[in-house]
């Protein structure tokens, strides 16, 4: 049997995507070239590795068996490359890292400092959601990931490098901003904006309210932190998100953090990779950098305190509109806060609302 590394790489890509087209895009090859590699591998093995049902392809029993060994072979090749790279030190190399969407508020700053120390290092950064991070860990396609909670379905080596407190956010004119030691029970009268299902922040919210016996009234489901911040500012409800994500809004007085008992919800940022993975010198150096220095670098100077409502600048007197103004929320039109009502609006990744489906 004469199986080549190129055949195994093509097979793993097709098995991971269950699509020749997506595998070809991933490998920067043409679809016929990928199909040819799979066909040659099947000829060497003497069995079909994929079967097609309708428009979809699936692994055969032989395919599942080959996938297990193919992953091991590729992993050994990567370990050999890492070992050879270690002989060259940190003068050059590539760091492939993926971070959760909320972590992108601080990850570039850490990468900038790291790259200043090692200018020959090339960094590949991917900012994505939890589902994609778990998939990348499972398929071992990145050196490491930064996320809020290690997955339970995969064996990983994880280390905490910084606290990640989740805080309650509200518009600056919300009545909560003038109160102290607010009881959790009061939150049952509010509408909450939530991330999509599967989000780590949403799971933390749901667990927190369930543990304290609080019924959470869910309003809009929003697919990005930026959209949640803008929606809270507009008075569409309250939100819960990482304190790292709202520093600018706090300093500008666009958002507030009410003094609610049992908050913040304390979590941590983790750096992790597949258990048993042999890290390259560059990846090992970055991991050590995070665990030993990241918290001190990011906490230098401390977090900006939320502005007091009395310290906010007075509103600018409105001038008579020349044209009819678009409809605004109750909070905006009257100048006072009005509790949001539950709504079902889905926001896209660009922060803009997705219009409802047309009625028949």
N, C-alpha and C positions, 0 to 999 in steps of 0.2 A: 504494500500500500504506500503510495507516494502522495501524501497530502501536503499542500503548501500553506504557508502562513496567510497568503492572500486569499486563498479559498476559505480558510477559517474566519478571517475578518469579514468577508462578504457574508458568510453564513450567519455569524453572530449579529450582524447589522440587520439582515432580513428577519431573523428570529426575534429580535428586539422590537422591530417596527411592524412585523407581519405585513410587510409591503415592500415590493421590489423597488417601487418608485422612491419612497422615502429613504430606503437603504442606499440607493444610488446617490441621492442628494447628500446624505450624511458622509459618504465616502468620496464625494466629488468624482464619481464615475458615471458612465452612461448606464441606462437600465439593461441594455443587451449585454454589457460587460459583466454586470452583476449576475445576470441570469446564466451566463456562460460559466462563471466561477462555481455557481451552485450545481450546475449540470455536471461539471467535471468532478466535483466532490462526490456527488451521488454515484457517478460511474466508478470512482475509486472504492467507495464503500459497498456498492452493490445494492443499495436500498434507497427508496425515496425518502427525502427529508421533510418535504412539505406536501400537503394535499389541498386541493382547491374545492371549496363548496360555495357555489354561487360566485359572488365577486370577492370573497374573502379567502385567504389562505391560512392554514393551520399547520402546526408541527405534527409530524407523525410520531409514533412511539420511538422509532429510530432517531428522528430529529431531536426529540427531548434527551435521548441518551447522548447524542453527539454534542449537544449544547453544553451539557455538564462538563465534558472533557475539554471542549474548545475554550470555555472560559478559563479553565485551569491553565491551559497552554498559553493563552494570551497573557494571563496574570504573571506567569513565569518569565515571559519575554519582557514585560514591563519592569519586573523586579531586576532583571539583568541590566536593563537600560538605566535603572536607578542606581544600581551598584557601580556601573561604569561612570555615571555622572558624578558619583561621590568622589571618584578619583580626581575630578577636575575642580572640586570645591564649588564655591558659590559665585564664580566669576560670570557664569551665564547659565541659563536654564529657563524653563517655562513653569509657571504656576497657574493651574487651572482651578478656579474656585467659583462656587455658586453660593448666593446669599438670598435669604428671604427678602421679600419686597420691603418690609419695614427696616431691615438692616442696611439698606442702601443709603440711609441718612448718615451713617457713620463709617461704613466700609471703605468708601473712596479715600477718606482722610487717613485711615490706617494703611491702606495700600500705597498711598503717596509717600508716607514716611518710610515704609519698608523699601520701596523702589529707590528712594534717595540713598539708602544704605547699600543697596545692591543694584547699581544702575544697569548691569548686564542682564537682569531678569526680565523676561517677557511675561506679562500677566494677561490671562483670559478670564474675564469676569462676566458672570451671568446672574441677572437679577430676576427671580421667578417666584412662583407660588410654592406652597408646601408640597403639593402633589408632585410637581416636577422635581423638587429637591429629593423626595423619597425615591423617585424613579431613578435619578442620577446616582444616588447612593447604591441602590439595588444593582444597577448595571455597571457600577464602578467606572463611570465615564468622566469623573472629575477627581482632583486630588482630595478636596475636602469641601464641606459646606458649612455655612453659618446659619443657624436657625434657632427658634425659641424652645423647641422640645424635641428630644431624640425620638425617632420612630420606634414603635414597639415590634414591628414586623421584621426588622432587619437587625442583625448583630453589628453594632458599631462601637468604635472607641470614641467617647465624647468627653470633653472637658469644658467646664464653665469658665468664662473669662470676664464676665461683667454682668451686673444686675440689669434686669429689663422690667422695670415697674410699669404696670398697666394702670392708667389713670382715667378717671371720669372727666370728659370734656363737655363744656356747655358754652352757649353764646355769652359774651361779656355782660349782657343785660338780663341774664336769667336770674330769677329770685334767689336761687341757691348761692349765688356769688356774695350775697349779703348775709348769709347765715353761717353758723359755726356748728360743728359736731352734728351734722345732719343724719337722722336715722335712715337705715337702709329701706325701711318700709315705705318711705316717701318716694322711692324710685319706682314703685308700682304705678304711680300716677303719671309717669313719663313714658314717652315713646323712644325706643332705642334704634339707632341705625346700626346694622350689623354687616360684617363681611360675608362672603359667600360660604356655603357649607364646605367643611374640610379645612377652613382657615384655622390656624393655631390660636389666633386672638379670639375668634368666635367660640371655639371650644373652651377656652379659659373663661370667657364670660358666662357661658351656659353652666359650667361646673360651679363657678363662684356663686351665682344666683341660686342654683339648686341646693348647694350646701347650706345657704342661709335661709332657705325656704321662701325666697322672693320670686314672685311671678313676673317675668320680664315681658313687657309689651313690645313686640317687634314691629317696627315700621318698615322702612325701605331696606332692601338687601343691596349692598354696594360692593363693587368688585375692586376697589382700590382705596388706600388710605387718604389720598388726596381728595377723592370724591366725598369721603366721609367728613373730612375737615370742612370742605366748602358747604356741605349740606347742614352741618351743625351751625356754622356761621349764619346760614340763611334761616335758622330757627325751625328746621324740619325735624328736630329731635336731638337727643343726647347721644354720645358715643363713648366707647372705651377703646383706647389704643396706647401704644408704647409712648412713654414720655419722651423718648429720643426723637419721635416723629413730629413733635409739635413745638419745639423750642422757638422757632421763628414766629409762629403765630402767637405764642405767649408774650414774647418781647414786643410785638406790634399791637398787642391788645385785641387781637381778633378772636381769641379763645380764652376760656378761663378753666381753672381746675377747682371745682367746688370742694369744700371741706366735708366729705362724707365719711362716716365711720366705716372702718374695716378696709378702706382704700389707702394706698394702692394695692392692686393684686400683684404680689411679688413673683416674678419669674426671673429667668436667667437667659443669657445668650450662650449658646454652645458652639464650639467648633468640633466637627466630627468627620470621621471617614470610616470606610468599611473595616471591620475587625480583621486583623492580620495583614492589612495592606502595608506594603513597604514603601514608605514615603521617600521621595527624592530629597537630596540635601536642601533644595530650595523650599519644598513643601514643609519639611521638618523645621527649617528656620522660621518660616512664617507661623507655623503652629506654636512654636516656642515664643515668638514675638507676641502673639495674641494672649497666650496664657500668662505671660510675665509682665507685659507692659501696656496692653490695650486699655485696661481700666484706668490706669494712672494718666494716660495720654488724653483720653476722652473726658475724664472728670476734672481735668485741670481747669481751675477757675470756677468750677461748680455750675450747677444748672441755674438758669435765670428764674427768679421767683415769679409767680403769676401776678399780673398787675391788679392792684386793688381797684374796685369799681369807682371809688371817689377820685382816684388818680387819673382816670381816663380823661382825655381832652373833651371839652363840651362839644356837642354836635354843631355843625355849621348850619346857619339859618338857610332854609330851603328857598330857592328862587322859583317864581311861578313858571311852570313848564310851558314851553312854546307849543308842544304837541301832546296829545294824550299819552300818558305814561303807561307802560305795560303793567298788568296786574302783578301785585306783590303779595308776600305773605302778610298775615295779620301783624306780626311783629314789626315788619318794616313799615307798614302803612300808618300805624298808630304811634310808633315810637316806643311802645312798651312790649314786653315779652308776652307771648300767648303760647300755651302748650300746644305742641304739634299733635295732629291726629294721625292714627295709623294709616299708612298708605302702602301700596305695593308698586314700587317703581324700581326698575333695575337700571343701574348705572354701568356704562361700559368702562373699559380700561382708560379711556381718555377723560373720564370724569363727567361725561355728558350723559343725560338720561336717554335710555333707549325707548322710543315711542312704542305704545301698545300695538298689538296686532290689529289690523283693520277688521271692523265688524262686518259680518256677511249681511 
